[in-house]
């Protein structure tokens, strides 16, 4: 198991878990410890925005309730801007990924993503294997 500490989940993990009922991802989340898992408020909104009906939206909202919600704050915003300045042109870092990375960095959380290439170049990021 990974070192102790909270883990922020990227939207790709949430989609696989909540929308596609991916058992491999579900098992990994259980292994990591459901009480350690959190999501950023922007990621929460991103997942809900992707719903295609009221029923689907309700399913997603219910599934997201089991994750600790982390709000964006001025420090995360400052780190976000720094990451965009540093990596958007050189590595194609997008805003949503930068927000997740900034949240992870500010709180020193591990980051669980299925797209390691989107984050691996960020200095100080702690990715879950």
Phi and psi in radians as a Rosetta constraint file:
Dihedral C 1 N 2 CA 2 C 2 CIRCULARHARMONIC -1.151 0.35
Dihedral N 2 CA 2 C 2 N 3 CIRCULARHARMONIC 2.871 0.35
Dihedral C 2 N 3 CA 3 C 3 CIRCULARHARMONIC -0.972 0.35
Dihedral N 3 CA 3 C 3 N 4 CIRCULARHARMONIC 2.763 0.35
Dihedral C 3 N 4 CA 4 C 4 CIRCULARHARMONIC -1.197 0.35
Dihedral N 4 CA 4 C 4 N 5 CIRCULARHARMONIC 2.730 0.35
Dihedral C 4 N 5 CA 5 C 5 CIRCULARHARMONIC 2.405 0.35
Dihedral N 5 CA 5 C 5 N 6 CIRCULARHARMONIC 2.846 0.35
Dihedral C 5 N 6 CA 6 C 6 CIRCULARHARMONIC -1.305 0.35
Dihedral N 6 CA 6 C 6 N 7 CIRCULARHARMONIC 2.720 0.35
Dihedral C 6 N 7 CA 7 C 7 CIRCULARHARMONIC -2.225 0.35
Dihedral N 7 CA 7 C 7 N 8 CIRCULARHARMONIC 2.163 0.35
Dihedral C 7 N 8 CA 8 C 8 CIRCULARHARMONIC -1.642 0.35
Dihedral N 8 CA 8 C 8 N 9 CIRCULARHARMONIC 2.338 0.35
Dihedral C 8 N 9 CA 9 C 9 CIRCULARHARMONIC -1.730 0.35
Dihedral N 9 CA 9 C 9 N 10 CIRCULARHARMONIC 2.353 0.35
Dihedral C 9 N 10 CA 10 C 10 CIRCULARHARMONIC -1.350 0.35
Dihedral N 10 CA 10 C 10 N 11 CIRCULARHARMONIC 2.801 0.35
Dihedral C 10 N 11 CA 11 C 11 CIRCULARHARMONIC -1.083 0.35
Dihedral N 11 CA 11 C 11 N 12 CIRCULARHARMONIC -0.552 0.35
Dihedral C 11 N 12 CA 12 C 12 CIRCULARHARMONIC -1.100 0.35
Dihedral N 12 CA 12 C 12 N 13 CIRCULARHARMONIC -0.643 0.35
Dihedral C 12 N 13 CA 13 C 13 CIRCULARHARMONIC -1.149 0.35
Dihedral N 13 CA 13 C 13 N 14 CIRCULARHARMONIC -0.787 0.35
Dihedral C 13 N 14 CA 14 C 14 CIRCULARHARMONIC -1.105 0.35
Dihedral N 14 CA 14 C 14 N 15 CIRCULARHARMONIC -0.711 0.35
Dihedral C 14 N 15 CA 15 C 15 CIRCULARHARMONIC -1.102 0.35
Dihedral N 15 CA 15 C 15 N 16 CIRCULARHARMONIC -0.784 0.35
Dihedral C 15 N 16 CA 16 C 16 CIRCULARHARMONIC -1.087 0.35
Dihedral N 16 CA 16 C 16 N 17 CIRCULARHARMONIC -0.698 0.35
Dihedral C 16 N 17 CA 17 C 17 CIRCULARHARMONIC -1.320 0.35
Dihedral N 17 CA 17 C 17 N 18 CIRCULARHARMONIC -0.895 0.35
Dihedral C 17 N 18 CA 18 C 18 CIRCULARHARMONIC -1.442 0.35
Dihedral N 18 CA 18 C 18 N 19 CIRCULARHARMONIC -0.667 0.35
Dihedral C 18 N 19 CA 19 C 19 CIRCULARHARMONIC -1.709 0.35
Dihedral N 19 CA 19 C 19 N 20 CIRCULARHARMONIC -0.568 0.35
Dihedral C 19 N 20 CA 20 C 20 CIRCULARHARMONIC -1.909 0.35
Dihedral N 20 CA 20 C 20 N 21 CIRCULARHARMONIC -0.011 0.35
Dihedral C 20 N 21 CA 21 C 21 CIRCULARHARMONIC 0.843 0.35
Dihedral N 21 CA 21 C 21 N 22 CIRCULARHARMONIC 0.764 0.35
Dihedral C 21 N 22 CA 22 C 22 CIRCULARHARMONIC -1.217 0.35
Dihedral N 22 CA 22 C 22 N 23 CIRCULARHARMONIC 1.953 0.35
Dihedral C 22 N 23 CA 23 C 23 CIRCULARHARMONIC -1.179 0.35
Dihedral N 23 CA 23 C 23 N 24 CIRCULARHARMONIC -0.565 0.35
Dihedral C 23 N 24 CA 24 C 24 CIRCULARHARMONIC -1.097 0.35
Dihedral N 24 CA 24 C 24 N 25 CIRCULARHARMONIC -0.795 0.35
Dihedral C 24 N 25 CA 25 C 25 CIRCULARHARMONIC -1.170 0.35
Dihedral N 25 CA 25 C 25 N 26 CIRCULARHARMONIC -0.758 0.35
Dihedral C 25 N 26 CA 26 C 26 CIRCULARHARMONIC -1.000 0.35
Dihedral N 26 CA 26 C 26 N 27 CIRCULARHARMONIC -0.797 0.35
Dihedral C 26 N 27 CA 27 C 27 CIRCULARHARMONIC -1.115 0.35
Dihedral N 27 CA 27 C 27 N 28 CIRCULARHARMONIC -0.672 0.35
Dihedral C 27 N 28 CA 28 C 28 CIRCULARHARMONIC -1.154 0.35
Dihedral N 28 CA 28 C 28 N 29 CIRCULARHARMONIC -0.696 0.35
Dihedral C 28 N 29 CA 29 C 29 CIRCULARHARMONIC -1.117 0.35
Dihedral N 29 CA 29 C 29 N 30 CIRCULARHARMONIC -0.692 0.35
Dihedral C 29 N 30 CA 30 C 30 CIRCULARHARMONIC -1.121 0.35
Dihedral N 30 CA 30 C 30 N 31 CIRCULARHARMONIC -0.768 0.35
Dihedral C 30 N 31 CA 31 C 31 CIRCULARHARMONIC -1.067 0.35
Dihedral N 31 CA 31 C 31 N 32 CIRCULARHARMONIC -0.703 0.35
Dihedral C 31 N 32 CA 32 C 32 CIRCULARHARMONIC -1.228 0.35
Dihedral N 32 CA 32 C 32 N 33 CIRCULARHARMONIC -0.454 0.35
Dihedral C 32 N 33 CA 33 C 33 CIRCULARHARMONIC 1.804 0.35
Dihedral N 33 CA 33 C 33 N 34 CIRCULARHARMONIC 1.793 0.35
Dihedral C 33 N 34 CA 34 C 34 CIRCULARHARMONIC -0.980 0.35
Dihedral N 34 CA 34 C 34 N 35 CIRCULARHARMONIC -0.540 0.35
Dihedral C 34 N 35 CA 35 C 35 CIRCULARHARMONIC -1.224 0.35
Dihedral N 35 CA 35 C 35 N 36 CIRCULARHARMONIC -0.236 0.35
Dihedral C 35 N 36 CA 36 C 36 CIRCULARHARMONIC -1.635 0.35
Dihedral N 36 CA 36 C 36 N 37 CIRCULARHARMONIC -0.117 0.35
Dihedral C 36 N 37 CA 37 C 37 CIRCULARHARMONIC -1.568 0.35
Dihedral N 37 CA 37 C 37 N 38 CIRCULARHARMONIC 2.383 0.35
Dihedral C 37 N 38 CA 38 C 38 CIRCULARHARMONIC -2.450 0.35
Dihedral N 38 CA 38 C 38 N 39 CIRCULARHARMONIC 2.894 0.35
Dihedral C 38 N 39 CA 39 C 39 CIRCULARHARMONIC -2.409 0.35
Dihedral N 39 CA 39 C 39 N 40 CIRCULARHARMONIC 2.658 0.35
Dihedral C 39 N 40 CA 40 C 40 CIRCULARHARMONIC -1.389 0.35
Dihedral N 40 CA 40 C 40 N 41 CIRCULARHARMONIC 2.697 0.35
Dihedral C 40 N 41 CA 41 C 41 CIRCULARHARMONIC -1.100 0.35
Dihedral N 41 CA 41 C 41 N 42 CIRCULARHARMONIC -0.576 0.35
Dihedral C 41 N 42 CA 42 C 42 CIRCULARHARMONIC -1.211 0.35
Dihedral N 42 CA 42 C 42 N 43 CIRCULARHARMONIC -0.711 0.35
Dihedral C 42 N 43 CA 43 C 43 CIRCULARHARMONIC -1.092 0.35
Dihedral N 43 CA 43 C 43 N 44 CIRCULARHARMONIC -0.715 0.35
Dihedral C 43 N 44 CA 44 C 44 CIRCULARHARMONIC -0.967 0.35
Dihedral N 44 CA 44 C 44 N 45 CIRCULARHARMONIC -0.866 0.35
Dihedral C 44 N 45 CA 45 C 45 CIRCULARHARMONIC -1.131 0.35
Dihedral N 45 CA 45 C 45 N 46 CIRCULARHARMONIC -0.665 0.35
Dihedral C 45 N 46 CA 46 C 46 CIRCULARHARMONIC -1.060 0.35
Dihedral N 46 CA 46 C 46 N 47 CIRCULARHARMONIC -0.743 0.35
Dihedral C 46 N 47 CA 47 C 47 CIRCULARHARMONIC -1.153 0.35
Dihedral N 47 CA 47 C 47 N 48 CIRCULARHARMONIC -0.812 0.35
Dihedral C 47 N 48 CA 48 C 48 CIRCULARHARMONIC -1.120 0.35
Dihedral N 48 CA 48 C 48 N 49 CIRCULARHARMONIC -0.672 0.35
Dihedral C 48 N 49 CA 49 C 49 CIRCULARHARMONIC -1.030 0.35
Dihedral N 49 CA 49 C 49 N 50 CIRCULARHARMONIC -0.526 0.35
Dihedral C 49 N 50 CA 50 C 50 CIRCULARHARMONIC -1.395 0.35
Dihedral N 50 CA 50 C 50 N 51 CIRCULARHARMONIC 0.006 0.35
Dihedral C 50 N 51 CA 51 C 51 CIRCULARHARMONIC -1.239 0.35
Dihedral N 51 CA 51 C 51 N 52 CIRCULARHARMONIC 2.626 0.35
Dihedral C 51 N 52 CA 52 C 52 CIRCULARHARMONIC -1.980 0.35
Dihedral N 52 CA 52 C 52 N 53 CIRCULARHARMONIC -0.027 0.35
Dihedral C 52 N 53 CA 53 C 53 CIRCULARHARMONIC -2.791 0.35
Dihedral N 53 CA 53 C 53 N 54 CIRCULARHARMONIC 2.930 0.35
Dihedral C 53 N 54 CA 54 C 54 CIRCULARHARMONIC -1.081 0.35
Dihedral N 54 CA 54 C 54 N 55 CIRCULARHARMONIC -0.705 0.35
Dihedral C 54 N 55 CA 55 C 55 CIRCULARHARMONIC -1.127 0.35
Dihedral N 55 CA 55 C 55 N 56 CIRCULARHARMONIC -0.775 0.35
Dihedral C 55 N 56 CA 56 C 56 CIRCULARHARMONIC -1.118 0.35
Dihedral N 56 CA 56 C 56 N 57 CIRCULARHARMONIC -0.740 0.35
Dihedral C 56 N 57 CA 57 C 57 CIRCULARHARMONIC -1.047 0.35
Dihedral N 57 CA 57 C 57 N 58 CIRCULARHARMONIC -0.772 0.35
Dihedral C 57 N 58 CA 58 C 58 CIRCULARHARMONIC -1.085 0.35
Dihedral N 58 CA 58 C 58 N 59 CIRCULARHARMONIC -0.717 0.35
Dihedral C 58 N 59 CA 59 C 59 CIRCULARHARMONIC -1.056 0.35
Dihedral N 59 CA 59 C 59 N 60 CIRCULARHARMONIC -0.792 0.35
Dihedral C 59 N 60 CA 60 C 60 CIRCULARHARMONIC -1.145 0.35
Dihedral N 60 CA 60 C 60 N 61 CIRCULARHARMONIC -0.787 0.35
Dihedral C 60 N 61 CA 61 C 61 CIRCULARHARMONIC -1.037 0.35
Dihedral N 61 CA 61 C 61 N 62 CIRCULARHARMONIC -0.800 0.35
Dihedral C 61 N 62 CA 62 C 62 CIRCULARHARMONIC -1.059 0.35
Dihedral N 62 CA 62 C 62 N 63 CIRCULARHARMONIC -0.730 0.35
Dihedral C 62 N 63 CA 63 C 63 CIRCULARHARMONIC -1.162 0.35
Dihedral N 63 CA 63 C 63 N 64 CIRCULARHARMONIC -0.628 0.35
Dihedral C 63 N 64 CA 64 C 64 CIRCULARHARMONIC -1.274 0.35
Dihedral N 64 CA 64 C 64 N 65 CIRCULARHARMONIC -0.343 0.35
Dihedral C 64 N 65 CA 65 C 65 CIRCULARHARMONIC -1.101 0.35
Dihedral N 65 CA 65 C 65 N 66 CIRCULARHARMONIC -0.362 0.35
Dihedral C 65 N 66 CA 66 C 66 CIRCULARHARMONIC -1.433 0.35
Dihedral N 66 CA 66 C 66 N 67 CIRCULARHARMONIC -0.067 0.35
Dihedral C 66 N 67 CA 67 C 67 CIRCULARHARMONIC -1.788 0.35
Dihedral N 67 CA 67 C 67 N 68 CIRCULARHARMONIC 2.493 0.35
Dihedral C 67 N 68 CA 68 C 68 CIRCULARHARMONIC -1.177 0.35
Dihedral N 68 CA 68 C 68 N 69 CIRCULARHARMONIC 2.326 0.35
Dihedral C 68 N 69 CA 69 C 69 CIRCULARHARMONIC -1.710 0.35
Dihedral N 69 CA 69 C 69 N 70 CIRCULARHARMONIC 2.264 0.35
Dihedral C 69 N 70 CA 70 C 70 CIRCULARHARMONIC -1.976 0.35
Dihedral N 70 CA 70 C 70 N 71 CIRCULARHARMONIC 2.073 0.35
Dihedral C 70 N 71 CA 71 C 71 CIRCULARHARMONIC -1.396 0.35
Dihedral N 71 CA 71 C 71 N 72 CIRCULARHARMONIC 2.635 0.35
Dihedral C 71 N 72 CA 72 C 72 CIRCULARHARMONIC -1.310 0.35
Dihedral N 72 CA 72 C 72 N 73 CIRCULARHARMONIC 2.520 0.35
Dihedral C 72 N 73 CA 73 C 73 CIRCULARHARMONIC -2.414 0.35
Dihedral N 73 CA 73 C 73 N 74 CIRCULARHARMONIC 3.083 0.35
Dihedral C 73 N 74 CA 74 C 74 CIRCULARHARMONIC -1.038 0.35
Dihedral N 74 CA 74 C 74 N 75 CIRCULARHARMONIC -0.572 0.35
Dihedral C 74 N 75 CA 75 C 75 CIRCULARHARMONIC -1.220 0.35
Dihedral N 75 CA 75 C 75 N 76 CIRCULARHARMONIC -0.768 0.35
Dihedral C 75 N 76 CA 76 C 76 CIRCULARHARMONIC -1.053 0.35
Dihedral N 76 CA 76 C 76 N 77 CIRCULARHARMONIC -0.730 0.35
Dihedral C 76 N 77 CA 77 C 77 CIRCULARHARMONIC -1.055 0.35
Dihedral N 77 CA 77 C 77 N 78 CIRCULARHARMONIC -0.723 0.35
Dihedral C 77 N 78 CA 78 C 78 CIRCULARHARMONIC -1.136 0.35
Dihedral N 78 CA 78 C 78 N 79 CIRCULARHARMONIC -0.779 0.35
Dihedral C 78 N 79 CA 79 C 79 CIRCULARHARMONIC -1.118 0.35
Dihedral N 79 CA 79 C 79 N 80 CIRCULARHARMONIC -0.714 0.35
Dihedral C 79 N 80 CA 80 C 80 CIRCULARHARMONIC -0.963 0.35
Dihedral N 80 CA 80 C 80 N 81 CIRCULARHARMONIC -0.886 0.35
Dihedral C 80 N 81 CA 81 C 81 CIRCULARHARMONIC -1.083 0.35
Dihedral N 81 CA 81 C 81 N 82 CIRCULARHARMONIC -0.675 0.35
Dihedral C 81 N 82 CA 82 C 82 CIRCULARHARMONIC -1.115 0.35
Dihedral N 82 CA 82 C 82 N 83 CIRCULARHARMONIC -0.750 0.35
Dihedral C 82 N 83 CA 83 C 83 CIRCULARHARMONIC -1.119 0.35
Dihedral N 83 CA 83 C 83 N 84 CIRCULARHARMONIC -0.748 0.35
Dihedral C 83 N 84 CA 84 C 84 CIRCULARHARMONIC -1.084 0.35
Dihedral N 84 CA 84 C 84 N 85 CIRCULARHARMONIC -0.792 0.35
Dihedral C 84 N 85 CA 85 C 85 CIRCULARHARMONIC -1.052 0.35
Dihedral N 85 CA 85 C 85 N 86 CIRCULARHARMONIC -0.683 0.35
Dihedral C 85 N 86 CA 86 C 86 CIRCULARHARMONIC -1.430 0.35
Dihedral N 86 CA 86 C 86 N 87 CIRCULARHARMONIC -0.664 0.35
Dihedral C 86 N 87 CA 87 C 87 CIRCULARHARMONIC -2.087 0.35
Dihedral N 87 CA 87 C 87 N 88 CIRCULARHARMONIC -0.151 0.35
Dihedral C 87 N 88 CA 88 C 88 CIRCULARHARMONIC -1.150 0.35
Dihedral N 88 CA 88 C 88 N 89 CIRCULARHARMONIC -0.768 0.35
Dihedral C 88 N 89 CA 89 C 89 CIRCULARHARMONIC -1.378 0.35
Dihedral N 89 CA 89 C 89 N 90 CIRCULARHARMONIC -0.746 0.35
Dihedral C 89 N 90 CA 90 C 90 CIRCULARHARMONIC -1.303 0.35
Dihedral N 90 CA 90 C 90 N 91 CIRCULARHARMONIC -0.566 0.35
Dihedral C 90 N 91 CA 91 C 91 CIRCULARHARMONIC -2.210 0.35
Dihedral N 91 CA 91 C 91 N 92 CIRCULARHARMONIC 0.002 0.35
Dihedral C 91 N 92 CA 92 C 92 CIRCULARHARMONIC 1.253 0.35
Dihedral N 92 CA 92 C 92 N 93 CIRCULARHARMONIC 0.465 0.35
Dihedral C 92 N 93 CA 93 C 93 CIRCULARHARMONIC -1.114 0.35
Dihedral N 93 CA 93 C 93 N 94 CIRCULARHARMONIC 2.162 0.35
Dihedral C 93 N 94 CA 94 C 94 CIRCULARHARMONIC -1.569 0.35
Dihedral N 94 CA 94 C 94 N 95 CIRCULARHARMONIC 2.917 0.35
Dihedral C 94 N 95 CA 95 C 95 CIRCULARHARMONIC -1.109 0.35
Dihedral N 95 CA 95 C 95 N 96 CIRCULARHARMONIC -0.834 0.35
Dihedral C 95 N 96 CA 96 C 96 CIRCULARHARMONIC -1.054 0.35
Dihedral N 96 CA 96 C 96 N 97 CIRCULARHARMONIC -0.774 0.35
Dihedral C 96 N 97 CA 97 C 97 CIRCULARHARMONIC -1.136 0.35
Dihedral N 97 CA 97 C 97 N 98 CIRCULARHARMONIC -0.662 0.35
Dihedral C 97 N 98 CA 98 C 98 CIRCULARHARMONIC -1.137 0.35
Dihedral N 98 CA 98 C 98 N 99 CIRCULARHARMONIC -0.637 0.35
Dihedral C 98 N 99 CA 99 C 99 CIRCULARHARMONIC -1.149 0.35
Dihedral N 99 CA 99 C 99 N 100 CIRCULARHARMONIC -0.776 0.35
Dihedral C 99 N 100 CA 100 C 100 CIRCULARHARMONIC -1.078 0.35
Dihedral N 100 CA 100 C 100 N 101 CIRCULARHARMONIC -0.802 0.35
Dihedral C 100 N 101 CA 101 C 101 CIRCULARHARMONIC -1.093 0.35
Dihedral N 101 CA 101 C 101 N 102 CIRCULARHARMONIC -0.747 0.35
Dihedral C 101 N 102 CA 102 C 102 CIRCULARHARMONIC -1.086 0.35
Dihedral N 102 CA 102 C 102 N 103 CIRCULARHARMONIC -0.695 0.35
Dihedral C 102 N 103 CA 103 C 103 CIRCULARHARMONIC -1.134 0.35
Dihedral N 103 CA 103 C 103 N 104 CIRCULARHARMONIC -0.775 0.35
Dihedral C 103 N 104 CA 104 C 104 CIRCULARHARMONIC -1.052 0.35
Dihedral N 104 CA 104 C 104 N 105 CIRCULARHARMONIC -0.807 0.35
Dihedral C 104 N 105 CA 105 C 105 CIRCULARHARMONIC -1.158 0.35
Dihedral N 105 CA 105 C 105 N 106 CIRCULARHARMONIC -0.765 0.35
Dihedral C 105 N 106 CA 106 C 106 CIRCULARHARMONIC -1.053 0.35
Dihedral N 106 CA 106 C 106 N 107 CIRCULARHARMONIC -0.753 0.35
Dihedral C 106 N 107 CA 107 C 107 CIRCULARHARMONIC -1.660 0.35
Dihedral N 107 CA 107 C 107 N 108 CIRCULARHARMONIC -0.039 0.35
Dihedral C 107 N 108 CA 108 C 108 CIRCULARHARMONIC 1.032 0.35
Dihedral N 108 CA 108 C 108 N 109 CIRCULARHARMONIC 0.649 0.35
Dihedral C 108 N 109 CA 109 C 109 CIRCULARHARMONIC -1.454 0.35
Dihedral N 109 CA 109 C 109 N 110 CIRCULARHARMONIC 2.647 0.35
Dihedral C 109 N 110 CA 110 C 110 CIRCULARHARMONIC -1.239 0.35
Dihedral N 110 CA 110 C 110 N 111 CIRCULARHARMONIC 2.735 0.35
Dihedral C 110 N 111 CA 111 C 111 CIRCULARHARMONIC -2.115 0.35
Dihedral N 111 CA 111 C 111 N 112 CIRCULARHARMONIC 2.150 0.35
Dihedral C 111 N 112 CA 112 C 112 CIRCULARHARMONIC -1.820 0.35
Dihedral N 112 CA 112 C 112 N 113 CIRCULARHARMONIC 1.978 0.35
Dihedral C 112 N 113 CA 113 C 113 CIRCULARHARMONIC -2.421 0.35
Dihedral N 113 CA 113 C 113 N 114 CIRCULARHARMONIC 2.681 0.35
Dihedral C 113 N 114 CA 114 C 114 CIRCULARHARMONIC -1.620 0.35
Dihedral N 114 CA 114 C 114 N 115 CIRCULARHARMONIC -0.151 0.35
Dihedral C 114 N 115 CA 115 C 115 CIRCULARHARMONIC -1.989 0.35
Dihedral N 115 CA 115 C 115 N 116 CIRCULARHARMONIC 1.215 0.35
Dihedral C 115 N 116 CA 116 C 116 CIRCULARHARMONIC -0.994 0.35
Dihedral N 116 CA 116 C 116 N 117 CIRCULARHARMONIC -0.575 0.35
Dihedral C 116 N 117 CA 117 C 117 CIRCULARHARMONIC -1.099 0.35
Dihedral N 117 CA 117 C 117 N 118 CIRCULARHARMONIC -0.421 0.35
Dihedral C 117 N 118 CA 118 C 118 CIRCULARHARMONIC -1.261 0.35
Dihedral N 118 CA 118 C 118 N 119 CIRCULARHARMONIC -0.280 0.35
Dihedral C 118 N 119 CA 119 C 119 CIRCULARHARMONIC -2.260 0.35
Dihedral N 119 CA 119 C 119 N 120 CIRCULARHARMONIC -0.326 0.35
Dihedral C 119 N 120 CA 120 C 120 CIRCULARHARMONIC -1.037 0.35
Dihedral N 120 CA 120 C 120 N 121 CIRCULARHARMONIC -0.397 0.35
Dihedral C 120 N 121 CA 121 C 121 CIRCULARHARMONIC -1.464 0.35
Dihedral N 121 CA 121 C 121 N 122 CIRCULARHARMONIC -0.135 0.35
Dihedral C 121 N 122 CA 122 C 122 CIRCULARHARMONIC -1.445 0.35
Dihedral N 122 CA 122 C 122 N 123 CIRCULARHARMONIC 2.096 0.35
Dihedral C 122 N 123 CA 123 C 123 CIRCULARHARMONIC -1.094 0.35
Dihedral N 123 CA 123 C 123 N 124 CIRCULARHARMONIC 2.252 0.35
Dihedral C 123 N 124 CA 124 C 124 CIRCULARHARMONIC 1.571 0.35
Dihedral N 124 CA 124 C 124 N 125 CIRCULARHARMONIC -0.140 0.35
Dihedral C 124 N 125 CA 125 C 125 CIRCULARHARMONIC -1.259 0.35
Dihedral N 125 CA 125 C 125 N 126 CIRCULARHARMONIC 2.462 0.35
Dihedral C 125 N 126 CA 126 C 126 CIRCULARHARMONIC -2.016 0.35
Dihedral N 126 CA 126 C 126 N 127 CIRCULARHARMONIC 1.737 0.35
Dihedral C 126 N 127 CA 127 C 127 CIRCULARHARMONIC -1.559 0.35
Dihedral N 127 CA 127 C 127 N 128 CIRCULARHARMONIC 2.441 0.35
Dihedral C 127 N 128 CA 128 C 128 CIRCULARHARMONIC -1.376 0.35
Dihedral N 128 CA 128 C 128 N 129 CIRCULARHARMONIC 2.384 0.35
